[in-house]
Amino acid sequence: MCGIVAYIGPREAYPIVLKGLKRLEYRGYDSSGVALLNKGLKVYKKKGKVAELEDSLIGKDLHANTGMGHTRWATHGEPSDRNAHPHTSANGKLAMIHNGIIENYTQLKQELTKKGYKFHSDTDTEVLLNFIQDIQEHNECGLEEALRIALKRVVGAYVIILLDHDNPDTIIAARKGSPLVIGVGKGEHFLASDASPIIEYTKEVVYVNDYELAIIKADELVLKNLGNEKLTPFIQKLDLELAAIEKGGYDHFMLKEIFEQPATIFDCLRGRLDVAAGTITMAGVQKNIEKLTSANRIVMVACGTSWHAGLVAEYVFEELCRIPVEVEYASEFRYRNPVVREGDVIFAISQSGETADTIVAIEKAKENGAFIFGVVNVVGSSIARVSHAGAYTHAGPEIGVASTKAFTAQLAVLIMIALKIAWEKGTIDQQRYNHLLQELHEIPEKVAEALRHDDEIKRIANKYKDAQDFLYLGRGYNFPIALEGALKMKEISYIHAEGYPAAEMKHGPIALVDKDLPVVFVATKDSYHEKIISNIQEIKARKGMVLAVISEGDETITGMADDIMIVPEADELVAPLLSVIPMQLLSYHVGIAKNLDVDKPRNLAKSVTVE
């Protein structure tokens, strides 16, 4: 969850580290800190966002050519100055930043306490750092060897970066279960949780794998495994531009990313969907088409918004491919000893490709003989590497913590995969296949059309911004969109919101309905349209306020609803790509009306790399 960044080379380290922390702040913003190494080890840290750290350092001696920084999403210990990273060892010679959780830290802390160690924070990180110091002193060995020994005792996930007062020309890093990328420059190196702090300086990167150590000097990068064997770094080229991680004139990243969706969906379809030829070309699907078409069942494994994408995909795959589909929360799937066999296909859906629960879930499924297909956004991510095959969504960097464009890109990819499998299996006829190709092809322009109603949605948001609760209802393909709409409202506005199947409303939620409850119906024209009109009437009869997402030209619901949000008409199978747009805009504008930080909602982080 936390964001880490480091630099070693001829430049001043602090400006590079600070800018990197600002770009990584979407990963955590409870506190932040920096460590600088130049004729002494200097550590500065502060509760709050990176800007508060920056203000506190005005007038400080920040000169150094080696440095590292951390922006925290709190796990062990409340947000505070003393729990902020970097932490220093008991002897004051080592500084460490850490992303992850050390599960056996209590046992290690007890051992160290008996030896007389005192602790100045509540974190597992300080425990690990002093454990490394203790090994180094007890074994009279160097820091690299001490770290290697320590990590053989550690249970949990981590990316660790260490600075050593006695070795100012070296950074040591290690990874297991959390992301780490190293940028390779000319006589300099950059380290970060993702590529966003690096692309300004170099396009050449190395993705560090689990159980690897990196020993980094300004002009040298050495990779080793825990057995002290040297590895050959694999240098990759970043396909990422600096403009992609900047706001580009928008007030917030979230708004920018909502409005990028016509382009990101187009990029997702480009080179894959060819309406004229009637083809879908996806290398990861085509190379493994027999495994996909012969699947006994498909299991969608995901968390959060990606789980909602999996729910939509369940409807699509079962309708088109006639393969049974289950959708699982990764956090539950990994622990409940599920039945997984050869012939099962597991779709791992994740924006970051680093979601800890999803990674563990698919690793266990892989051990049981399942075929793993990754649907991720970040190239080189852990899920992409663990999977047997996969497809990138090509949504580009998503900085806003609440996912928007990544969700629609996931839907577009999953619908294309389902269409490809259905065509190869013969479970879809030519006319329906061609029709859906055309419908998908038209989605980017229709999303752009839906976005043109932004001002009207802003007006609606201001009308309902003081509501205490929202109820979101949908049926069929739009039921998962009701869930996603409720999630967005909770994330961005801190208003309680609940998503429910509209037909289930009478089995409980209708008891909540009164004149103060806004009820959002996702009610585009589909095979459920008449049924959902009846549900709307049931709410109106109880004086509930009805907000409806409707297809353009729907006069029936227009005459019934208190407020409407219009999207272009589309086939019900692709309609979720449109009906989610007003959900995103509504939550954004309610958050803005409440004067909240929509890019960095409280207690949340973008990439959940811990349990």
N, C-alpha and C positions, 0 to 999 in steps of 0.2 A: 504493500500500500504506500509506504513512504517513498519519497523521492531522494535519490542520492546523486551527487555529481562530484567529480574530482578532476584536477589538472596537474600536470608536471611538464615543465618545458621552460623556454626562455621568457615567456610573457609574465605579466603580473597575474597571479592566480585569482585574487579576490574578485575582480570584475567578471571574469569568466564563470567562477563558481556562483556568484550572486545572480547573474543573468540566467544561469542554468537552473537555479532554485526557483526563480520566478516562472520559468517554463514548465517546471515539474510540480508546481504547487497544486495542480489538480489531483495529485496523488496523496495529498495530505497537507493540512495547514493549521495544525494545532500548535506547533512551535517550529522553530528552525534554528540552525546554527552553522558556524564554519570553524574549521581548524586550519591554521596557516603555519608553515614550517620554514623558518629562515633564521638561523642562528638562535634557535629556540622555538618552542611549540606554543603557539597562542591559540586559545579556544574562546570563542564568543558565541553565546546562544541566548535565545529570547522566546518566551511564550508569545503565541499569536502568529500572525501571517509574516511573510518574508519582509514586507515593507516595514514592519515594526523592528525587525532585526536590523535592517538597513539604517533606519533612523538612529538606532542605539549605537551604531558604529561610527557615526560622524566624529571626526577628530582622532580616531584610534589609529595606531600604527598597523597598517594592513599590508605592508610590503612583504611579498614572498613570491617565489616562483613555483612553489608546491602548495597545494591546498585542496580542501574538500569541504562539502557542505551537505546538509540534510534538512529536508522539510518533512515533518512528522504527522502521521495518523496514529493517534495514541492506542497502544494495546496494553502494555504493562506500565501502569502508573498514569495518573491524570496529567493533562497538559499543564506544564509548569516550566519555569526556567531550569530547575534542577533535573527534571526528567527529559529535557531536550537533548538532542544529540548535537555535536559529538560528545562522547564520554571520554574521560581520561583514566588511565590506570592508577593504581594506588601509589606507584613510584613516580608518577607524573611524566614518564617518558613516552607513553603510548597514547594515541588518540584513535577512536574508532567510531564509525557510523555503521548502521545496521538496518536493513529492511528485512523483516520476517519475525518469527517467533521461535525462541529456544524453549522447547517444551519441558526439558528436564533441568531448567535453571534453578528450581528450588533445591534439588539435590546438590547441585554444584555450589550454590550459595551456602548451604549448610557446611559443606566441606571446607570452604574458604573461611567462613566465620570461625570455625574451630582453629584455624591457623592464624587468626588474629586480624583478618581483613575487615575493614570498615566500609560500609556502602553509603553513598551520598545521594542515591536516587532509588526509585522503586522499579527500575527497568531490568529486564533480562539481559540487555546489552552490556551494562556495567558488570554484571556477573561474568559474562563470557570474557570480557576484556581482562578482568583480573585473573580469571582462570588461565588465560593465555600467558599473562605475566608470571603467574606462579609456575607454570610449566617451564617457561624460559629460564627462570632463576633456578628451579630444582634440577633441571637437566643440563644447565649451563650451555644452552644451545641458542642459535639465532632465532629471530622472530619468525622466519618462514617455517622452520622446523617446529617451533612451538605451536604455530597455528595449525599445522598439519596434524600434530598429535591431538590438539584440542578438538578439532573437527571430527575426529574418530570417536570422541565421546559424546558429541553433541547430538541431541535428538530435536529435529525441527527443520524449519526453513530459514534461509538466510541469503542475503548478499552482504558481505563484510568488506569494508575498506579500512586499512590501517596505515597510520603514519607513525614513524619511529624517530624520536628526537636524535638518536645516535646514528641514524642512517637517513639524512635529509634528502638524499638524491634518489630515494626509492619509495614507491607506493606498492603495498601488497593488498590483493583483493581475492575473494573467494566467493563461490556461488553454489547454492543448492535450493532449487524451488522458487527463487525470485529472480527477476531479470537483471542482466548486466550486459552492457554493450561498451566496447572500448573503441574510441576513435583514434585512428593512426594518422598523425600529421608528420611534417618534416621536422624532426628533432623535438617532437612533443607528442603527448598522449592525453586523451580526454576519456573520462569514465562517466557513465550515467545509467539511470534506470531505463531510459529509452533514448532514441536518437535525437529528440528535440533540442537538447542543449549542445549537440555536436555538429549539426549540419551547417552551422554558420562557419565552421572552421575546416571541416574535412568531410569528404563523401566516402572515405574508406573506413570500414568498421570491422570489428571482430565480435561475434556473439559468443560469450562465454557459456560453456555447458555446465551441467550439474557436476559436482565433485571435482571442479577444476580450480586451481590457484593461478593467479596472474601476478608476476613479479615485474614491475613496470618502472623503467627509468625514462628520462627524457628521450633517449635515442634507442631504447631497447624494450621489447616486449617478450617475456618468456612465459609460456603456459606449461603447467605441470598438472598431473593428477595427484590424488592423495598418496599414491605409491611413489612419489618423487620422480616419476618418469616424464621426460620432456615431451611435449606435444607440438605439432605444427599448427600455428594459428591459420585459420581460413579467413582471408580478408575478402569482404563483400563490398559491393558498391551500393550506397544508399540511393534509392529512387524516391527522393523527397526534396521538396523545395522549401526555402525559408518562409516564403509567403503563406504556405499552408498552415503554419503554426502561429500566424499573426492575425489580428482581428480584421484587418482589411477595411477599416472604416465603420464597422458595426460596433454598437455599444458593448456587446457581450459576445463571447465565443458561442454561447448557446444559440443566440439569434443568427449569427453567421452560419452555424452548422445546420440550422433548420432551413435557411434559405439556400444553402449549398446543395440540397437534396436533388433538384433537377439534374445538376451536373454529376453528383456522385452516383446516382442511379444510372445515368447514361454511361458513366465510366465502367460501372459494374456490368452493364449489358454489352458494351462495345467490344467487338472482336469475338463475341460469344453468340449473340443472337443475330441471325440473318433471316429476316422475314422473307425476302425475295427468294432465297434458296430453300427456305423452310427447314433450316438447320439450327441446332444448338451445339456449339463446339466448346467443350470444357475438358482439358487434357486429363485432369484428375478423375473425372467421371468416365471418360471414354476408355482409359487404360484399365479401369476396374469395373467395366459395365457388367460383366458376368456376376461378380460378387454382389453388385447392387441389385440387379434384376432378379437374382435368385435368393435374395435375403429372406430368411424365415420371418424376421420382423425387423423393424427399425426402432431404435431408441434415441430420442433427442435428449441430450444431456447438457444442461446449461444453468445459468443463474440470472436472476433479475430480469432486465429487459430482454436479454438473449433467450431466457426461458419463454417469454411471450412470443418471440419469433418462432421458437420450437412448437408452440401450441398452434399457431397459424399453419405451420408446416405439417402438423399432424392432419389437419383437415385436408390440406392440398394433396399430400402423399396418398392418403387413404382413398380420396376421391379419384385421383388420376392413376395411381400405380397399383391399387388394390393389394397393398402390403400392410399388415397390421403395424400400427405405430403407437409407441408409448412416449410420453414426455416426462422427464425426471428432473427434479432439482438435484444438481450435482452433490450438494451438501448432504442430502438424504441417501442418494444412490450409493455413495462411497462407503456408507456405514451399515446399510441394512442387509448386507449379504444377498444381493439380488441374484436371480437365476440368469446367468449369461452363458451362452453356448456358441460353438462354432456355427456359422450361418447367420448369426446376428450381426447387424450393422449398427454401429454407434456413431451418431452425428454429434460431435463436440462443437458447440456454438459459443463463441466468445469474441468480443471486440478486441481485447488486448492480446488474447492468446496466452495469458499468464494467470488466469483465474485458478487459484490454488485447488479449490474443491473439484473443479472440472478436470484438472490435470490428474489428480489422484484417482478420480473415478474412471477415467479412460485407461489409465495404466493398469488398474485392476481388471477392467473388462478385456483389455488386450491380453493379459496373462491367461484369461479363460478362453481365448481363441476367437474373440469377436474381431470384426474388421472395423477399424477406426477411421472415420472420415472427418477431418477438421474443417470448420467454416469460421475463419478468423480474418481479422483486418490487418494485423501487424505481421509483416514479413519477418521471418526468422524467429518468431515467438516459440515458446515452449510447446504449445499444443500443435503448432505446425510441424515441429520436429518429432513429436511423439506419434503423430498420426501416420497411418499407412499411406493415406492419400488425402487430398483436400482441395479446397477452392478458396482463394482470397476474395474478399469483398470489394477491395479497392475503394473504400470510402475515404481514404486519406486520414490524417491525424484528427482525432476527436478530442478536443481539449476540455469542453464543457463536461462536468462530472455526470450530469444526466444525459444518457445516450439518446441521440435523435437520428442523425444520418447513418450511424452504424446499424441501427435497427432496420431501416428501410433497405439498406444494402444487403443485410442478412436475408430479408424476405425475398428480395429479387434473386439472389443466388439460390435460395432453397426452392423457389418456384421453378427456376430454370432446370435445376437438377431433377425435380419431380417430372417435369415435362419430358426431359431426355430419357429418363427411366421408363416412363409410360409409353413413349414412342417405341423404344427398343423392345418392350414387353408386349406391345400390341394391345394395351389396355385403353388406348385412346384412338378415336377414328381421325381420319385426315382432316375433316371439316373442323372438328373441335380443336385439334392441334393447331391448325393454321390460324383459327380465330384467336386462340390464347397467345400465340406468338405475336400477332398484331396488337392485341390488348396490352401485352407487356411492353412492346415497342413504343406505344403511345404514352406510357406512364410518365416519363420525364416531363413532357409538355403539360400533361394533366396536373402533375404536382406543382409546376410553375403557376398554372391557373388557380389551383387551390390557395396558393400563397398570396394571390392578389386580394384575398379577402382579409388580409392581416388587420387592417384598420377596423373592420367591423368586429373582429374577434377581440381586439383591444378594448373596444367599447363594452362588449359583453363581460370581459374580465373585470373591468372597473365596476360594473354593476354588481358582481357577485364576490368581490374580493374579501368582504367581511363575513362570508359564510363560515360556519363552524364545521360543517361536514359537506361532502359531496357523495352522491351515489351514481355510479357509472353502470349502464346496462347495455348489453348487446347480445345478438344471437348469431349462431353459425360462425362464419369467418370473422365476424365483427366482435364476437365475445372476447377473444384475446385482446382486441384493441380497446375494449372497455377496461380490461385489467391494466393495460399499458397506460391508458389515460389516467386512471386512478393513481398508479404509481408515480407518474410525472407530477401530478398535483401534490402528492405527499412530499416528494423530493424537493420540489421547487418552492412551494408556498407554505409548507408545514401545516397545511389543512388536512384533517383526517378525510380520507377518501377511500371508498370501497368499490371494487368492481365485482359484477355478478352477472350470471346468465339472466337475461330478461325474463325468461319463462320461470325461473326459480324465485323471482321476486316475491311471489305469493307465499313462499315457504319460509318467510321470516323477515327479510328486509323491508317489506311493505309496512311493517309496524313502525318504521322510522319516519315515514312520509308525513310531512305537515307543510304548512305554508312557508317555513323557513329552510326547507331542504331542497337545494338544487339537484335535480336528477338529470344526468347527461345520458341521452340515448344515442348510441351509434346506430343510425337507422337509414343507411343508404339502401337504394333499391336492390333487392335480391329476393330469393325464394322465401324469405321469412318476413317480407315487408308487411303483409296484412296482419301477421301475428304481432309484430312489434307495434303496429298502430293500436291494436287492442291493449297492449301493455301501457302505451302512452295514455290512453283513455282512463285506465285504472289509476294512474298517478294523478291525472287532472281531476278525477272524481274525488280525490282526497286532498285537493288544494295544493299539491306539490308543484314546484316550479320546474318546468321542462325546458331543457336546452337540448337541441337535436342536431346531430350531424346528418345532413340529408344530401341526396343527389340533386343536382341542379334541375329545377323544374318540378319538384315534388310539391304540388300545391296542397295536397291532403295534410301532410305533417306541418307545412307552413301555417296552415290555418289553426292548428292545434297547439303548437309550441309557443312558449313565451319568447324564446330566442332561437334562431337557427344559424348554423354554420354550414356553408355550402361547399361541396366538392363536385367535380365533374362525374358524370355517370360512367361506370365501368363494369365489366364482368365481375360477379361477386368473388371470384377466385383471386383477382388482383386488387379488388377494392380496398383491402386493408392498407395497401401502400398509399392510398389517398385519404382514407378516413382517419388515419393517425395524425395527419398534418394539423387539423384543428385542435387535436388533443395537445400537441406539443406547443402550439401558439397560445392556447388558453392558459396552460400552466405557466409559460414564460411571462405572459402579461399580468397574471395574478401576482406572481412573485415580484415583478417590477412595481406593480401598484402598492404592494406591501413594503416596498423599499428593502428587499432582501437581495443577498448576493446570489444571483441565479447560477453563476458559473461554479461557485464553491459552496453548495449547501452544507449546513452544519452537520457534523458527524459523519459525512460521507467522503469517500475517496473513489477515484476513477477505476483503478485496477486493484481488485481484491486478491492480493497475493498471500494473504494469511487466512486461517480458518475463522 
